[in-house]
Amino acid sequence: MDGNARWAQARGLPVLAGHRQGAKVLKQTVKDAVRLGIKELSVYAFSTENWQRPRDEVEGLMEMFAELIDSETPELNEEGVRMRFIGRRDEVSARLQDRMNWAEGETAGNTRMQLFVAFNYGGRAEILDAAARFEAGSEEDFKSLLYAPEMSDPDVLIRTSGEIRTSNFLLWQCAYSELVFTDTLWPDFSEDDLHAALEEYEARGRRFGAR
């Protein structure tokens, strides 16, 4: 979900205003995904590298994230969405950890869609954390040590804002994902953009290394 800061700067607004608009778009995108019958949606909310951003932006994001969990979890629960947070949770505040645990508990029985929120997440960090606990075994044994082993490998990864890279997101899981890049900034992302990305994905032939 890239482009929040550029969206805000283009309008002469503080960066956090872009993040708040991005949160509104995420809420609508989750609703669109549920309506389209998508079973799993994973979103990149905050990376292990994002701590390097200005302190006031990081502190604002942490506060906003806690607020959003409190305000949006009840509605997600009503929609039948199960929430899961992936990342190095022990490195964020005790308050935020508490809200994450609460949201996961509140929505644990839902089956309509799973929403994985990557927060303080890095693909390399996930692999390193799993490797530190891995002794010997198969690929499936290793996968069981990832943050959310129940997560399906994504069929398609959508990157907004015109950047053409994966930025350390789900490196293990996205080994064979189809990549769709769009110039649309995340706060401007709409249901039409989601449909366009899915149509592009559906038009591709997936071979997973075969001919």
Secondary structure, 3 states (H helix, E strand, C coil): CCCHHHHHHHCCCCHHHHHHHHHHHHHHHHHHHHHCCCCEEEEEEEECCHHHCCHHHHHHHHHHHHHHHHHHHHHHHHCCEEEEEECCHHHCCHHHHHHHHHHHHHCCCCCCEEEEEEEEECHHHHHHHHHHHCCCCCHHHHHCCCCCCCCCCCCEEEECCCCCCCCCCCCCCCCCCEEEECCCCHHHCCHHHHHHHHHHHHCCCCCCCCC
